[in-house]
């Protein structure tokens, strides 16, 4: 699975809005400039976020966009699925029907578990969990800590 450019831009827009004073309206141009996102592309994504109840818009000369819910109530999964649709690592996990090898497949359970863990990670990560300021480059130690949250503790060999 790779998050598309549209998904990335939508995540950036919600990050920007989550860092605003509650209720403050931001224009599409302001969001696009701050997040280095093409304004025309962002304008096509915002209605998708509005339909899913994450973003609200106010029309008129002093209008703009704001979060429709507090950042702690909007998960990464909410935004990703609003733009990308359901998370699916492989086609057989997406629609429940597998290929001709389904009766013999030894990978199906592995992909199902990987997909479940990834979805759960994105479901439990909200925009309130993000640092207010970027914390610099990700270190190897930071990466190890992040992966440790996704993977179960290793089993002792007997």
DSSP file (Angstrom, degrees, kcal/mol; ACC not computed):
  #  RESIDUE AA STRUCTURE BP1 BP2  ACC     N-H-->O    O-->H-N    N-H-->O    O-->H-N    TCO  KAPPA ALPHA  PHI   PSI    X-CA   Y-CA   Z-CA
    1    1 A X              0   0    0      0, 0.0     2,-0.4     0, 0.0    88,-0.1   0.000 360.0 360.0 360.0 133.8    0.0    0.0    0.0
    2    2 A X        -     0   0    0     87,-0.0     2,-0.3     0, 0.0     0, 0.0  -0.994 360.0-124.2-131.2 128.3    1.2    3.4   -0.8
    3    3 A X        -     0   0    0     -2,-0.4    77,-0.0     1,-0.1     5,-0.0  -0.543  34.7-126.5 -70.5 129.8   -0.6    6.6    0.1
    4    4 A X     >  -     0   0    0     -2,-0.3     4,-2.4     1,-0.1     5,-0.2  -0.124  22.6-102.6 -70.9 170.2   -1.3    8.6   -3.0
    5    5 A X  H  > S+     0   0    0      1,-0.2     4,-2.7     2,-0.2     5,-0.2   0.885 124.8  55.0 -60.0 -39.0   -0.4   12.2   -3.5
    6    6 A X  H  > S+     0   0    0      2,-0.2     4,-2.4     1,-0.2    -1,-0.2   0.921 108.4  47.7 -61.6 -44.2   -4.0   13.1   -2.9
    7    7 A X  H  > S+     0   0    0      2,-0.2     4,-2.3     1,-0.2    -2,-0.2   0.909 112.0  50.0 -62.5 -42.4   -4.0   11.2    0.4
    8    8 A X  H  X S+     0   0    0     -4,-2.4     4,-2.3     2,-0.2    -2,-0.2   0.927 111.5  48.1 -61.1 -46.9   -0.8   12.9    1.4
    9    9 A X  H  X S+     0   0    0     -4,-2.7     4,-2.3     1,-0.2    -2,-0.2   0.887 110.9  51.1 -64.0 -39.6   -2.2   16.4    0.6
   10   10 A X  H  X S+     0   0    0     -4,-2.4     4,-2.2     2,-0.2    -1,-0.2   0.914 109.8  49.9 -64.7 -42.4   -5.4   15.7    2.5
   11   11 A X  H  X S+     0   0    0     -4,-2.3     4,-2.4     1,-0.2    -2,-0.2   0.919 110.7  50.2 -60.5 -43.7   -3.4   14.6    5.6
   12   12 A X  H  X S+     0   0    0     -4,-2.3     4,-2.5     1,-0.2    -2,-0.2   0.895 109.0  51.7 -62.5 -40.0   -1.3   17.8    5.3
   13   13 A X  H  X S+     0   0    0     -4,-2.3     4,-2.5     2,-0.2    -1,-0.2   0.917 111.2  46.7 -63.5 -42.9   -4.5   19.9    5.1
   14   14 A X  H  X S+     0   0    0     -4,-2.2     4,-2.4     2,-0.2    -2,-0.2   0.882 110.1  53.9 -68.6 -36.9   -6.0   18.3    8.2
   15   15 A X  H  X S+     0   0    0     -4,-2.4     4,-1.0     2,-0.2    -2,-0.2   0.950 109.9  47.9 -58.2 -48.2   -2.7   18.8   10.0
   16   16 A X  H >< S+     0   0    0     -4,-2.5     3,-1.0     1,-0.2     4,-0.2   0.944 113.9  45.8 -58.1 -49.4   -2.7   22.5    9.2
   17   17 A X  H >< S+     0   0    0     -4,-2.5     3,-1.3     1,-0.3    50,-0.3   0.834 106.8  59.4 -65.2 -32.0   -6.3   22.9   10.3
   18   18 A X  H 3< S+     0   0    0     -4,-2.4    -1,-0.3     1,-0.3    -2,-0.2   0.722 102.7  54.0 -69.4 -19.5   -5.7   20.9   13.5
   19   19 A X  T << S+     0   0    0     -3,-1.0    -1,-0.3    -4,-1.0    -2,-0.2   0.399  91.1  96.4 -95.1   2.1   -3.0   23.4   14.5
   20   20 A X  S <  S-     0   0    0     -3,-1.3     2,-0.1    -4,-0.2     3,-0.1  -0.526  91.5 -88.6 -88.1 158.2   -5.4   26.4   14.2
   21   21 A X    >   -     0   0    0     -2,-0.2     3,-2.5     1,-0.1    -1,-0.1  -0.451  63.2 -88.4 -59.5 134.5   -7.3   28.0   17.0
   22   22 A X  T 3  S+     0   0    0      1,-0.3    -1,-0.1    -2,-0.1     3,-0.1  -0.202 113.9  13.8 -51.3 131.2  -10.6   26.2   17.3
   23   23 A X  T 3  S+     0   0    0      1,-0.3    -1,-0.3    44,-0.2     2,-0.1   0.188  90.1 136.3  89.1 -16.6  -13.2   27.8   15.0
   24   24 A X    <   -     0   0    0     -3,-2.5     2,-0.4    -7,-0.1    -1,-0.3  -0.435  50.1-134.6 -66.0 134.6  -10.6   29.9   13.1
   25   25 A X        -     0   0    0     -2,-0.1     2,-0.4    37,-0.1    41,-0.2  -0.744  18.5-165.6 -92.4 138.3  -11.3   29.8    9.3
   26   26 A X  B     -A   65   0A   0     39,-2.3    39,-2.8    -2,-0.4     2,-0.1  -0.967  17.7-126.0-122.2 138.3   -8.5   29.2    6.9
   27   27 A X     >  -     0   0    0     -2,-0.4     4,-2.3    37,-0.2     5,-0.2  -0.398  23.1-115.3 -78.9 160.7   -8.7   29.9    3.2
   28   28 A X  H  > S+     0   0    0      1,-0.2     4,-2.6     2,-0.2     5,-0.2   0.880 118.4  53.1 -61.4 -38.0   -7.8   27.2    0.6
   29   29 A X  H  > S+     0   0    0      2,-0.2     4,-2.6     1,-0.2     5,-0.2   0.898 107.7  50.0 -64.3 -41.0   -4.9   29.5   -0.5
   30   30 A X  H  > S+     0   0    0      2,-0.2     4,-2.4     1,-0.2    -2,-0.2   0.923 113.3  45.4 -63.7 -45.4   -3.5   29.7    3.1
   31   31 A X  H  X S+     0   0    0     -4,-2.3     4,-2.1     2,-0.2    -2,-0.2   0.935 113.9  49.6 -63.5 -46.3   -3.7   26.0    3.6
   32   32 A X  H  X>S+     0   0    0     -4,-2.6     5,-2.3     1,-0.2     4,-0.7   0.914 113.4  45.4 -61.3 -45.4   -2.1   25.3    0.2
   33   33 A X  H ><5S+     0   0    0     -4,-2.6     3,-0.7     1,-0.2    -1,-0.2   0.938 114.2  47.8 -64.0 -47.1    0.8   27.8    0.7
   34   34 A X  H 3<5S+     0   0    0     -4,-2.4    -1,-0.2     1,-0.2    -2,-0.2   0.841 121.0  36.3 -65.1 -33.3    1.5   26.6    4.3
   35   35 A X  H 3<5S-     0   0    0     -4,-2.1    -1,-0.2    -5,-0.2    -2,-0.2   0.360 106.5-121.6-102.9   4.3    1.5   22.9    3.3
   36   36 A X  T <<5 +     0   0    0     -3,-0.7     2,-0.4    -4,-0.7    -3,-0.2   0.939  63.1 144.1  53.6  52.5    3.1   23.3   -0.1
   37   37 A X      < -     0   0    0     -5,-2.3    -1,-0.2    -6,-0.1     2,-0.2  -0.954  60.8-101.6-120.3 137.1    0.1   21.8   -1.8
   38   38 A X     >  -     0   0    0     -2,-0.4     4,-2.6     1,-0.1     5,-0.2  -0.420  29.4-140.3 -60.0 126.5   -1.2   22.8   -5.3
   39   39 A X  H  > S+     0   0    0      1,-0.2     4,-2.4     2,-0.2    -1,-0.1   0.883  99.0  51.8 -58.7 -42.8   -4.3   24.9   -4.5
   40   40 A X  H  > S+     0   0    0      2,-0.2     4,-0.9     1,-0.2    -1,-0.2   0.891 111.6  47.5 -63.6 -39.0   -6.4   23.5   -7.4
   41   41 A X  H >> S+     0   0    0      1,-0.2     4,-1.1     2,-0.2     3,-0.8   0.930 111.7  49.9 -66.4 -45.5   -5.7   19.9   -6.3
   42   42 A X  H >X S+     0   0    0     -4,-2.6     4,-2.2     1,-0.3     3,-0.5   0.873 103.2  60.6 -61.5 -37.6   -6.5   20.8   -2.7
   43   43 A X  H 3X S+     0   0    0     -4,-2.4     4,-0.6     1,-0.2    -1,-0.3   0.792 105.0  49.4 -61.3 -27.7   -9.8   22.4   -3.8
   44   44 A X  H << S+     0   0    0     -4,-0.9     4,-0.4    -3,-0.8    -1,-0.2   0.744 112.3  48.1 -81.1 -24.5  -10.8   19.0   -5.2
   45   45 A X  H XX S+     0   0    0     -4,-1.1     4,-1.5    -3,-0.5     3,-0.9   0.821  95.3  70.7 -85.0 -32.9   -9.9   17.2   -2.0
   46   46 A X  H 3X S+     0   0    0     -4,-2.2     4,-2.3     1,-0.3     5,-0.2   0.868  92.7  56.2 -58.6 -40.7  -11.7   19.4    0.5
   47   47 A X  H 3X S+     0   0    0     -4,-0.6     4,-2.6     1,-0.2    -1,-0.3   0.849 104.8  54.5 -60.3 -30.6  -15.2   18.4   -0.5
   48   48 A X  H <> S+     0   0    0     -3,-0.9     4,-1.3    -4,-0.4    -1,-0.2   0.896 109.9  45.8 -67.4 -39.4  -14.3   14.8    0.2
   49   49 A X  H  <>S+     0   0    0     -4,-1.5     5,-2.4     2,-0.2     6,-1.2   0.837 112.4  51.7 -71.9 -33.0  -13.2   15.7    3.7
   50   50 A X  H ><5S+     0   0    0     -4,-2.3     3,-1.8     4,-0.2    -2,-0.2   0.934 106.8  52.8 -67.0 -46.5  -16.3   17.8    4.2
   51   51 A X  H 3<5S+     0   0    0     -4,-2.6    -1,-0.2     1,-0.3    -2,-0.2   0.837 108.3  51.1 -58.3 -33.8  -18.6   14.9    3.1
   52   52 A X  T 3<5S-     0   0    0     -4,-1.3    -1,-0.3    -5,-0.1    -2,-0.2   0.390 117.5-113.9 -87.7   4.1  -16.9   12.6    5.7
   53   53 A X  T < 5S+     0   0    0     -3,-1.8    -3,-0.2     2,-0.2    -2,-0.1   0.711  87.7 107.9  77.6  21.4  -17.5   15.1    8.5
   54   54 A X  S   <S+     0   0    0     -5,-2.4    14,-2.6     1,-0.2    15,-0.7   0.763  78.2  36.7 -97.5 -30.7  -13.9   16.0    9.2
   55   55 A X  E     -B   67   0A   0     -6,-1.2     2,-0.4    12,-0.3    12,-0.2  -0.933  65.7-158.3-124.4 144.9  -13.8   19.5    7.7
   56   56 A X  E     -B   66   0A   0     10,-3.2    10,-2.1    -2,-0.4     2,-0.4  -0.922   9.2-153.2-118.8 148.7  -16.5   22.2    7.7
   57   57 A X  E     -B   65   0A   0     -2,-0.4     2,-0.5     8,-0.2     8,-0.2  -0.931   5.2-156.4-122.8 149.0  -16.6   25.1    5.2
   58   58 A X  E     -B   64   0A   0      6,-2.6     6,-1.5    -2,-0.4     2,-0.1  -0.993  18.6-142.8-122.3 125.0  -18.1   28.5    5.6
   59   59 A X        +     0   0    0     -2,-0.5     3,-0.2     4,-0.2     2,-0.1  -0.417  52.5  57.7 -83.8 160.1  -19.1   30.3    2.3
   60   60 A X  S >  S-     0   0    0      1,-0.2     3,-2.0    -2,-0.1    -2,-0.1  -0.414  98.7 -53.3 112.8 175.3  -18.7   34.0    1.7
   61   61 A X  T 3  S+     0   0    0      1,-0.3    -1,-0.2    -2,-0.1    -2,-0.0   0.776 138.0  37.6 -62.3 -27.8  -16.1   36.7    1.6
   62   62 A X  T 3  S+     0   0    0     -3,-0.2    -1,-0.3     2,-0.0   -37,-0.1   0.071  99.0 118.7-107.7  23.4  -14.9   35.9    5.1
   63   63 A X    <   +     0   0    0     -3,-2.0     2,-0.3    -6,-0.0    -4,-0.2  -0.074  25.5 129.4 -81.2-177.6  -15.4   32.2    4.6
   64   64 A X  E     - B   0  58A   0     -6,-1.5    -6,-2.6   -37,-0.1     2,-0.3  -0.984  49.7 -59.3 163.1-157.6  -12.9   29.3    4.8
   65   65 A X  E     +AB  26  57A   0    -39,-2.8   -39,-2.3    -2,-0.3     2,-0.3  -0.884  39.5 164.2-122.8 149.3  -12.3   25.9    6.3
   66   66 A X  E     - B   0  56A   0    -10,-2.1   -10,-3.2    -2,-0.3     2,-0.1  -0.952  47.5 -80.5-150.4 165.6  -12.0   24.6    9.8
   67   67 A X  E     - B   0  55A   0    -50,-0.3   -12,-0.3    -2,-0.3   -44,-0.2  -0.472  27.7-150.8 -68.0 142.8  -12.1   21.2   11.4
   68   68 A X  S    S+     0   0    0    -14,-2.6     2,-0.3    -2,-0.1   -13,-0.2   0.653  82.8  26.5 -86.5 -18.5  -15.6   19.9   12.0
   69   69 A X  S    S-     0   0    0    -15,-0.7     5,-0.1   -13,-0.0   -13,-0.1  -0.917 101.0 -81.9-136.8 162.0  -14.5   17.9   15.0
   70   70 A X    >   -     0   0    0     -2,-0.3     3,-2.2     1,-0.1     4,-0.2  -0.317  44.6-111.6 -61.8 150.6  -11.6   18.2   17.6
   71   71 A X  G >  S+     0   0    0      1,-0.3     3,-1.4     2,-0.2    56,-1.2   0.803 116.8  62.1 -54.6 -31.6   -8.3   16.9   16.4
   72   72 A X  G 3  S+     0   0    0      1,-0.3    -1,-0.3    55,-0.2    -2,-0.1   0.648 101.9  53.1 -70.4 -13.7   -8.4   14.0   18.9
   73   73 A X  G <  S+     0   0    0     -3,-2.2     2,-0.5     1,-0.1    -1,-0.3   0.341  96.0  76.4-102.6   5.0  -11.6   12.8   17.2
   74   74 A X    <   -     0   0    0     -3,-1.4    53,-1.7    -4,-0.2    54,-0.3  -0.966  66.5-163.7-119.1 118.7  -10.1   12.6   13.7
   75   75 A X  B  >  -C  126   0B   0     -2,-0.5     4,-1.6    51,-0.2    51,-0.2  -0.562  33.2-115.8 -97.3 162.6   -7.8    9.7   13.0
   76   76 A X  H  > S+     0   0    0     49,-2.6     4,-2.9    46,-0.9     5,-0.2   0.880 118.7  57.9 -59.4 -37.5   -5.3    9.2   10.2
   77   77 A X  H  > S+     0   0    0     45,-1.6     4,-2.8    48,-0.3     5,-0.3   0.898 100.7  56.4 -61.6 -40.2   -7.5    6.3    9.0
   78   78 A X  H  > S+     0   0    0     44,-0.3     4,-1.6     1,-0.2    -1,-0.2   0.940 113.3  39.6 -54.4 -49.5  -10.5    8.7    8.7
   79   79 A X  H  X S+     0   0    0     -4,-1.6     4,-1.5     2,-0.2     5,-0.3   0.928 115.3  50.8 -70.0 -46.0   -8.6   10.9    6.3
   80   80 A X  H  X>S+     0   0    0     -4,-2.9     4,-3.7     1,-0.2     5,-0.5   0.934 113.8  44.6 -58.8 -47.0   -6.8    8.2    4.4
   81   81 A X  H  X5S+     0   0    0     -4,-2.8     4,-1.0     1,-0.2    -1,-0.2   0.809 106.4  60.3 -71.2 -28.0  -10.1    6.3    3.8
   82   82 A X  H  <5S+     0   0    0     -4,-1.6    -1,-0.2    -5,-0.3    -2,-0.2   0.855 122.2  24.2 -63.4 -32.8  -12.0    9.5    2.9
   83   83 A X  H  <5S+     0   0    0     -4,-1.5    -2,-0.2    -3,-0.4    -3,-0.2   0.846 136.0  28.9 -98.6 -44.0   -9.5   10.0    0.0
   84   84 A X  H  <5S-     0   0    0     -4,-3.7    -3,-0.2     1,-0.3     2,-0.2   0.689  96.4-131.1 -94.3 -21.9   -8.2    6.5   -0.8
   85   85 A X     << -     0   0    0     -4,-1.0    -1,-0.3    -5,-0.5    -2,-0.2  -0.504  63.3  -8.3  89.0-171.5  -11.0    4.2    0.2
   86   86 A X  S    S-     0   0    0     -2,-0.2     2,-0.3     1,-0.1     8,-0.0  -0.233  79.6-106.6 -60.9 143.9  -10.5    1.2    2.4
   87   87 A X        +     0   0    0     28,-0.1     2,-0.3   -86,-0.0    -1,-0.1  -0.528  45.6 172.8 -69.0 132.5   -6.9    0.2    3.2
   88   88 A X        -     0   0    0     -2,-0.3     3,-0.1     1,-0.1     6,-0.0  -0.931  25.4-172.8-147.3 119.9   -5.9   -2.9    1.2
   89   89 A X  S    S+     0   0    0     -2,-0.3     2,-0.3     1,-0.2    -1,-0.1   0.873  82.4   9.9 -77.8 -38.1   -2.5   -4.5    1.0
   90   90 A X  S >> S-     0   0    0      1,-0.1     3,-1.5    21,-0.1     4,-1.0  -0.957  81.1-108.7-139.9 157.5   -3.4   -7.0   -1.6
   91   91 A X  H >> S+     0   0    0     -2,-0.3     4,-1.5     1,-0.3     3,-0.6   0.843 113.9  59.4 -57.9 -38.2   -6.5   -7.5   -3.7
   92   92 A X  H 3> S+     0   0    0      1,-0.3     4,-0.6     2,-0.2    -1,-0.3   0.741 106.0  49.6 -68.9 -18.8   -7.8  -10.6   -1.9
   93   93 A X  H <4 S+     0   0    0     -3,-1.5    -1,-0.3     2,-0.1    -2,-0.2   0.713 105.5  60.6 -84.5 -22.4   -8.0   -8.6    1.3
   94   94 A X  H << S+     0   0    0     -4,-1.0    -2,-0.2    -3,-0.6    -3,-0.1   0.946 123.2  10.5 -71.7 -49.9   -9.9   -5.8   -0.4
   95   95 A X  H  < S-     0   0    0     -4,-1.5    -1,-0.2     2,-0.3    -2,-0.1   0.378  96.6-115.3-117.5   4.0  -13.0   -7.6   -1.5
   96   96 A X  S  < S+     0   0    0     -4,-0.6     2,-0.5    -5,-0.3    -4,-0.1   0.334  83.0 107.3  81.8 -10.0  -12.8  -11.0    0.2
   97   97 A X        -     0   0    0     -6,-0.3    -2,-0.3     5,-0.0    -1,-0.2  -0.889  51.4-166.0-104.9 131.6  -12.4  -13.0   -3.0
   98   98 A X        -     0   0    0     -2,-0.5    -7,-0.0     1,-0.2    -5,-0.0  -0.406  24.0 -87.0-105.6-177.8   -9.0  -14.4   -3.8
   99   99 A X    >   -     0   0    0     -2,-0.1     3,-1.7     1,-0.1    -1,-0.2  -0.020  56.2 -80.0 -77.7-173.9   -7.4  -15.9   -6.8
  100  100 A X  T 3  S+     0   0    0      1,-0.3     3,-0.4     2,-0.1     4,-0.1   0.653 127.1  63.9 -65.1 -14.9   -7.5  -19.5   -7.9
  101  101 A X  T >>  +     0   0    0      1,-0.2     3,-2.0     2,-0.1     4,-1.1   0.430  67.7 109.8 -90.2   2.3   -4.8  -20.3   -5.4
  102  102 A X  G X4 S+     0   0    0     -3,-1.7     3,-0.8     1,-0.3    -1,-0.2   0.856  74.7  52.8 -48.4 -46.2   -7.0  -19.4   -2.4
  103  103 A X  G 34 S+     0   0    0     -3,-0.4    -1,-0.3     1,-0.2    -2,-0.1   0.755 121.0  34.0 -63.9 -19.8   -7.4  -23.0   -1.2
  104  104 A X  G <4 S+     0   0    0     -3,-2.0    -1,-0.2    -4,-0.1     2,-0.2   0.406  87.7 125.6-111.9  -0.3   -3.6  -23.4   -1.2
  105  105 A X    <<  +     0   0    0     -4,-1.1     4,-0.2    -3,-0.8    -3,-0.0  -0.423  30.4 178.2 -72.0 127.4   -2.5  -19.9   -0.2
  106  106 A X  S    S+     0   0    0     -2,-0.2     4,-0.3     1,-0.1    -1,-0.2   0.456  78.0  60.6-101.3  -4.7   -0.3  -19.7    2.8
  107  107 A X  S  > S+     0   0    0      1,-0.1     4,-2.5     2,-0.1     3,-0.4   0.672  77.9  86.2 -94.4 -19.4    0.1  -15.9    2.6
  108  108 A X  H  > S+     0   0    0      1,-0.3     4,-2.4     2,-0.2     5,-0.2   0.878  91.4  45.7 -54.3 -46.7   -3.5  -14.9    3.1
  109  109 A X  H  > S+     0   0    0      2,-0.2     4,-2.2     1,-0.2    -1,-0.3   0.854 111.2  53.8 -67.0 -34.4   -3.4  -14.9    6.9
  110  110 A X  H  > S+     0   0    0     -3,-0.4     4,-2.4    -4,-0.3    -2,-0.2   0.948 112.0  43.7 -64.2 -48.5   -0.1  -13.0    6.9
  111  111 A X  H  X S+     0   0    0     -4,-2.5     4,-2.6     1,-0.2    -2,-0.2   0.882 111.8  54.3 -65.2 -37.5   -1.6  -10.3    4.7
  112  112 A X  H  X S+     0   0    0     -4,-2.4     4,-2.2    -5,-0.3    -1,-0.2   0.922 111.5  44.5 -62.0 -43.9   -4.8  -10.2    6.7
  113  113 A X  H  X S+     0   0    0     -4,-2.2     4,-2.5     2,-0.2    -2,-0.2   0.900 113.0  50.6 -68.2 -41.2   -2.9   -9.6   10.0
  114  114 A X  H  X S+     0   0    0     -4,-2.4     4,-2.4     1,-0.2    -2,-0.2   0.923 112.1  47.8 -61.8 -44.0   -0.6   -7.0    8.4
  115  115 A X  H  X S+     0   0    0     -4,-2.6     4,-2.5     1,-0.2     5,-0.2   0.905 111.1  51.0 -64.2 -41.7   -3.6   -5.2    7.1
  116  116 A X  H  X S+     0   0    0     -4,-2.2     4,-2.3    -5,-0.2    -2,-0.2   0.925 112.1  46.5 -61.7 -45.3   -5.4   -5.4   10.4
  117  117 A X  H  X S+     0   0    0     -4,-2.5     4,-2.5     2,-0.2    -2,-0.2   0.901 112.8  49.2 -65.7 -41.4   -2.4   -4.0   12.3
  118  118 A X  H  X S+     0   0    0     -4,-2.4     4,-2.4     2,-0.2     5,-0.2   0.940 112.7  47.0 -64.0 -46.5   -1.9   -1.2    9.8
  119  119 A X  H  X S+     0   0    0     -4,-2.5     4,-2.4     1,-0.2    -2,-0.2   0.903 112.8  50.0 -61.7 -41.1   -5.5   -0.1    9.9
  120  120 A X  H  X S+     0   0    0     -4,-2.3     4,-2.0    -5,-0.2    -1,-0.2   0.897 108.9  52.2 -65.0 -40.5   -5.5   -0.3   13.7
  121  121 A X  H  X S+     0   0    0     -4,-2.5     4,-0.6     1,-0.2    -2,-0.2   0.942 114.3  42.1 -60.7 -48.2   -2.3    1.9   13.9
  122  122 A X  H  < S+     0   0    0     -4,-2.4   -45,-1.6     1,-0.2   -46,-0.9   0.840 112.4  55.4 -68.1 -32.9   -3.9    4.5   11.6
  123  123 A X  H  < S+     0   0    0     -4,-2.4    -1,-0.2     1,-0.2    -2,-0.2   0.847 111.7  42.9 -67.8 -34.5   -7.2    4.3   13.5
  124  124 A X  H  < S+     0   0    0     -4,-2.0     2,-0.7    -5,-0.2    -1,-0.2   0.472  96.4  86.8 -94.4  -1.9   -5.6    5.0   16.9
  125  125 A X     <  -     0   0    0     -4,-0.6   -49,-2.6    -3,-0.4   -48,-0.3  -0.883  61.2-178.0 -99.9 115.2   -3.3    7.8   15.6
  126  126 A X  B >   -C   75   0B   0     -2,-0.7     3,-1.2   -51,-0.2     4,-0.3  -0.590  42.1-108.2-107.9 171.3   -5.2   11.1   15.8
  127  127 A X  G >  S+     0   0    0    -53,-1.7     3,-0.5   -56,-1.2   -55,-0.2   0.663 117.8  64.2 -73.5 -15.4   -4.2   14.6   14.8
  128  128 A X  G 3  S+     0   0    0    -57,-0.8    -1,-0.3   -54,-0.3   -56,-0.1   0.677  93.1  64.7 -75.9 -17.9   -4.0   15.5   18.4
  129  129 A X  G <  S+     0   0    0     -3,-1.2    -1,-0.2   -58,-0.2    -2,-0.2   0.639  82.5  97.0 -78.3 -14.7   -1.1   13.0   18.7
  130  130 A X  S <  S-     0   0    0     -3,-0.5     2,-0.1    -4,-0.3     4,-0.1  -0.460  83.3-107.9 -78.7 146.2    1.2   15.0   16.4
  131  131 A X        -     0   0    0     -2,-0.1    -1,-0.1     1,-0.1     4,-0.1  -0.405  21.6-128.3 -67.3 150.3    3.8   17.3   17.8
  132  132 A X  S    S+     0   0    0      1,-0.1     2,-0.4    -2,-0.1    -1,-0.1   0.905  96.5  36.0 -66.1 -41.0    3.0   21.0   17.3
  133  133 A X  S    S-     0   0    0      1,-0.0    -1,-0.1    -3,-0.0    -2,-0.1  -0.888 101.0 -99.3-111.8 143.7    6.4   21.6   15.8
  134  134 A X        -     0   0    0     -2,-0.4     3,-0.1     1,-0.1    -2,-0.1  -0.333  28.0-145.0 -57.2 142.1    8.3   19.2   13.5
  135  135 A X        -     0   0    0      1,-0.4    -1,-0.1    -4,-0.1     2,-0.1   0.140  39.4-111.9-100.9  20.2   10.8   17.4   15.6
  136  136 A X        -     0   0    0      2,-0.1    -1,-0.4     3,-0.0     2,-0.1  -0.398  66.5  -6.8  86.9-163.6   13.5   17.1   12.9
  137  137 A X  S    S-     0   0    0     -2,-0.1     2,-0.4     1,-0.1     0, 0.0  -0.367  73.5-109.2 -71.8 145.3   14.7   14.1   11.1
  138  138 A X        -     0   0    0     -2,-0.1     2,-0.1     4,-0.1    -1,-0.1  -0.610  36.3-147.1 -74.1 126.1   13.6   10.6   12.1
  139  139 A X     >  -     0   0    0     -2,-0.4     4,-2.3     1,-0.1     5,-0.2  -0.450  25.6-108.9 -89.4 166.3   16.4    8.8   13.8
  140  140 A X  H  > S+     0   0    0      1,-0.2     4,-2.4     2,-0.2     5,-0.1   0.892 122.8  52.8 -59.2 -38.3   17.1    5.1   13.6
  141  141 A X  H  > S+     0   0    0      2,-0.2     4,-2.2     1,-0.2    -1,-0.2   0.901 108.4  49.5 -65.6 -40.7   16.0    4.9   17.3
  142  142 A X  H  > S+     0   0    0      2,-0.2     4,-2.2     1,-0.2    -1,-0.2   0.888 110.9  50.1 -63.6 -39.2   12.8    6.8   16.5
  143  143 A X  H  X S+     0   0    0     -4,-2.3     4,-2.6     2,-0.2     5,-0.2   0.912 109.3  51.1 -65.5 -42.6   12.1    4.4   13.7
  144  144 A X  H  X S+     0   0    0     -4,-2.4     4,-2.3     1,-0.2    -2,-0.2   0.909 110.2  49.6 -61.8 -41.8   12.7    1.4   16.0
  145  145 A X  H  X S+     0   0    0     -4,-2.2     4,-1.2     2,-0.2    -1,-0.2   0.917 111.7  48.9 -63.2 -42.6   10.3    2.7   18.6
  146  146 A X  H  X S+     0   0    0     -4,-2.2     4,-0.8     1,-0.2     3,-0.3   0.908 113.0  46.4 -63.5 -42.9    7.6    3.3   16.0
  147  147 A X  H >X S+     0   0    0     -4,-2.6     4,-2.2     1,-0.2     3,-0.6   0.858 104.7  61.6 -67.8 -34.8    8.0   -0.2   14.6
  148  148 A X  H 3< S+     0   0    0     -4,-2.3    -1,-0.2     1,-0.3    -2,-0.2   0.834 100.6  54.9 -61.0 -31.3    8.0   -1.7   18.0
  149  149 A X  H 3< S+     0   0    0     -4,-1.2    -1,-0.3    -3,-0.3    -2,-0.2   0.821 111.9  43.7 -70.5 -29.7    4.5   -0.3   18.5
  150  150 A X  H << S+     0   0    0     -4,-0.8     2,-0.3    -3,-0.6    -2,-0.2   0.809 109.6  61.0 -83.0 -31.6    3.3   -2.1   15.3
  151  151 A X  S  < S-     0   0    0     -4,-2.2     3,-0.1     1,-0.1     2,-0.0  -0.732  84.2-116.7-103.3 145.1    5.0   -5.4   15.9
  152  152 A X        -     0   0    0     -2,-0.3     3,-0.1     1,-0.1    -2,-0.1  -0.356  45.3 -85.7 -72.1 159.3    4.4   -7.8   18.8
  153  153 A X        -     0   0    0      1,-0.1    -1,-0.1    -2,-0.0     2,-0.0  -0.357  55.5 -96.9 -61.7 142.6    7.2   -8.6   21.2
  154  154 A X        -     0   0    0      1,-0.1     2,-0.3    -3,-0.1    -1,-0.1  -0.342  38.5-119.4 -63.8 143.0    9.4  -11.4   20.0
  155  155 A X        -     0   0    0     -3,-0.1     2,-0.2     1,-0.1    -1,-0.1  -0.594  26.9-112.1 -81.3 141.0    8.6  -14.8   21.4
  156  156 A X        -     0   0    0     -2,-0.3     2,-0.3     1,-0.1    -1,-0.1  -0.525  31.0-121.5 -71.3 140.2   11.2  -16.6   23.5
  157  157 A X              0   0    0     -2,-0.2    -1,-0.1     1,-0.1     0, 0.0  -0.628 360.0 360.0 -82.1 140.8   12.6  -19.7   21.8
  158  158 A X              0   0    0     -2,-0.3    -1,-0.1     0, 0.0    -2,-0.0   0.401 360.0 360.0-109.0 360.0   12.2  -22.9   23.8
